Amino acid sequence: MATPTPAEPILASNLYTLETANQTPPPEVLPNQWQPPLKTSSLTNDFNFNFTSNSLNYITTPSRPETQDLLQTLLTTHLLSSKTSTATVIDSTLDFDVRKLHNTLKAQIKTSLQLPTSSHHHHSEEDTTLQHLSRVKISKIFDLKGLIETISEVQAEDSHKHDFLLLIITNLTNNLLLSPSYVQTQATFTSLMRLLDHLCKTRNLCVVVFGDGRRANKKKVEEEEERLSMFESCGMSEVLGGGCGVGGLVDGHLYLHKVLRRRRKRETGGGDGHALVLEVVQDRYGDGYGQWVALEYDSEGRLKGIS
């Protein structure tokens, strides 16, 4: 049987254009090229933790679907922060939603400028959105070999010192868990994290890695290892890395999990009565430990606000 090989990176703008080529009219040529202010509210404005360049950050979550909105928020904020900001997404879960990224970007651009609805403005927003998407590379990988090769390609790429690069791995643990040996899997995980740490420290690169967490009995977590979360209801630990082990390999370690709302919020807020929380459980260089935010998104995938 032939060994699977990773697919070539695809620009997000090309992927979206191919999908919608027959669904939208061709854009009109405008006499004056419209440019956005390239400003957006950051996730970390009221959150004492920053996803900065030359940093390796690990986000543990027990539910993969919950990562999609946060991933889109990080990409949108990054792309709108500068004309030279670029991003690479290593999609190991094969469910990265380009259409959602397009819609979130477009909505954010429109909100920033507060433009009235018109055909000219619509085409301008669409053109600018595609310009931003053209700075996103998507690499879909199917196994550990593909992951390592894609990381090596990112390391070999030429970059200018003023470029701010963002590398996101949608899930690091799912391919590693295919190995029958847990000891070997842990060793491989440690090696990969050290490789990513070296990569971000030698380049103007911010790395954000998502990984699986396991829901465990709260008492069991406290007995077996140090409980990192400040929330009593959070009985979560890492599938790989083992508690403080992840924190020793990264600059920032965060939990993305659900917390039960207060009774009044549960009665009026709808949903399942839980709030999605992003919590800093370890911060190597800053004082972000213990900081947390409740995340809520609108229908277009934009972050409503920090609470």
Buried (B, 14 or more C-beta within 10 A) or exposed (E): EEEEEBBEBBBBBBBBBEEEEEEEEEBEEEEEEBEBEBEBBBBBEEBBBBBBBBBBBBBBBBEBEBBBBBBBBBBBBBBBBEEEBBBBBBBBBEEBBBEBBBBBBBBBBBEBBEBEEEEEBBBBBBBBBBBBBBBBBBBBBBBBBBBBBBBEBBBEEEBEEEBBBBBBBBBBBBBBEEBEEEEEBBEBBBEBBEEBBEBBEEBBBBBBBBBBBEEBEBEEBEEEBEBBBBBEEBBBBBBBBBBBBBBBBBBBBBBBBBBEBEEEBBEEBEEEBBBBBBBBBBBBEBEBBEBBBBBBBEEBBBBEEBE
